[in-house]
Amino acid sequence: MATFKKTEKIQKLDSKKKRTASSRQWLLRQLNDPYVAKARKDGYRSRAAYKLIEINDKYKFIKKGCRILDLGAAPGGWCQVAKTIVGQNGFVVGVDLQDMIPITDVTLLKGDFNDESIHHQIMNTFAGEKADVILSDMAASACGMTDVDHIRLMLLLESVYHFSFHLLRPGGSFIAKVLRGGTEKDLLTQLKQSFAKVTHFKPLSSRQESSELYVIAQGFRPAKGGNHSETPASSDNIININNEKL
Ligand SMILES: C[S@@+](CC[C@H](N)C(=O)[O-])C[C@H]1O[C@@H](n2cnc3c(N)ncnc32)[C@H](O)[C@@H]1O
């Protein structure tokens, strides 16, 4: 696991450049973040890579030969980590709203998980094979209102949960980023119906001030999760609720 000393050199910004207060704050944080520097050195596309490394070191759900679906994959740090672990006999499919620079031996799909057509593309890519692990590091677009961001993300994850009944193999794992805000416990309760072991975990590499944490659900038991026989997770609810401007 990556650890860092607190004696990092504090970098300063060129004070002559005009920047908004928030972009200044973001830049300063990037410049002084040891995980950003380490990601650059280790060749990872994002500091997020260390979160997956930490989570997998602890819960060991990604193994050699595994088939992985990575939702909210851009710029690709988690795909890189997953591909390294699964090796030549496994495969990784990454999905994101944004364009991604190709990653060797990783299949990348562009699309919104709220859109049913991407569900079909994912199913086609897996071509009848089941996934061993479904990862979601998706962050629904922030509107600046913490409660709304939280609810949007929880609805998105509920849709991933339903989708997992079509793709995840019995015994498989579901790992997802959630934001603290009250209803993350509802998702936990739902997951407990169809996974043998469910817990929350905050990696050290996740910024302390961030409300994010990860839900780790292992030992998928599809028969216990109720009726999910419709086509892959319809996202109509999500779109309607989002349009109502909660
Ligand atoms: C924190 S980043 C993921 C970082 C990534 N795990 C890595 O290691 O590089 C969150 C991503 O979720 C994507 N995202 C958010 N909502 C999405 C959605 N509805 N469908 C697909 N991707 C989504 C965003 O475009 C963004 O790239």
The ligand as a MOL file (V3000), in Angstrom:
LIG
                    3D

  0  0  0     0  0            999 V3000
M  V30 BEGIN CTAB
M  V30 COUNTS 27 29 0 0 0
M  V30 BEGIN ATOM
M  V30 1 C -13.7000 10.1000 -10.2270 0
M  V30 2 S -13.8050 9.8310 -11.9300 0 CHG=1
M  V30 3 C -13.2500 8.1720 -12.0790 0
M  V30 4 C -11.7540 7.9990 -11.9600 0
M  V30 5 C -11.3270 6.6170 -12.4090 0
M  V30 6 N -11.7650 5.5970 -11.4840 0
M  V30 7 C -9.8300 6.5070 -12.5420 0
M  V30 8 O -9.2400 5.7060 -11.8350 0
M  V30 9 O -9.2450 7.2020 -13.3760 0 CHG=-1
M  V30 10 C -15.5250 9.6610 -12.1440 0
M  V30 11 C -15.9580 9.3900 -13.5740 0
M  V30 12 O -17.3210 9.0080 -13.5590 0
M  V30 13 C -17.8500 9.3580 -14.8290 0
M  V30 14 N -19.3120 9.3210 -14.7850 0
M  V30 15 C -20.1260 10.0550 -14.0030 0
M  V30 16 N -21.4180 9.7760 -14.2500 0
M  V30 17 C -21.4200 8.8140 -15.2030 0
M  V30 18 C -22.4460 8.1280 -15.8870 0
M  V30 19 N -23.7340 8.3840 -15.6570 0
M  V30 20 N -22.1030 7.2010 -16.8180 0
M  V30 21 C -20.7920 6.9620 -17.0900 0
M  V30 22 N -19.7670 7.6000 -16.4770 0
M  V30 23 C -20.0750 8.5120 -15.5410 0
M  V30 24 C -17.2730 10.7520 -15.0620 0
M  V30 25 O -17.2940 11.0960 -16.4260 0
M  V30 26 C -15.8630 10.6150 -14.5000 0
M  V30 27 O -14.9220 10.3810 -15.5060 0
M  V30 END ATOM
M  V30 BEGIN BOND
M  V30 1 1 1 2
M  V30 2 1 2 3
M  V30 3 1 2 10
M  V30 4 1 3 4
M  V30 5 1 4 5
M  V30 6 1 5 6
M  V30 7 1 5 7
M  V30 8 2 7 8
M  V30 9 1 7 9
M  V30 10 1 10 11
M  V30 11 1 11 12
M  V30 12 1 11 26
M  V30 13 1 12 13
M  V30 14 1 13 14
M  V30 15 1 13 24
M  V30 16 1 14 15
M  V30 17 1 14 23
M  V30 18 2 15 16
M  V30 19 1 16 17
M  V30 20 1 17 18
M  V30 21 2 17 23
M  V30 22 1 18 19
M  V30 23 2 18 20
M  V30 24 1 20 21
M  V30 25 2 21 22
M  V30 26 1 22 23
M  V30 27 1 24 25
M  V30 28 1 24 26
M  V30 29 1 26 27
M  V30 END BOND
M  V30 END CTAB
M  END
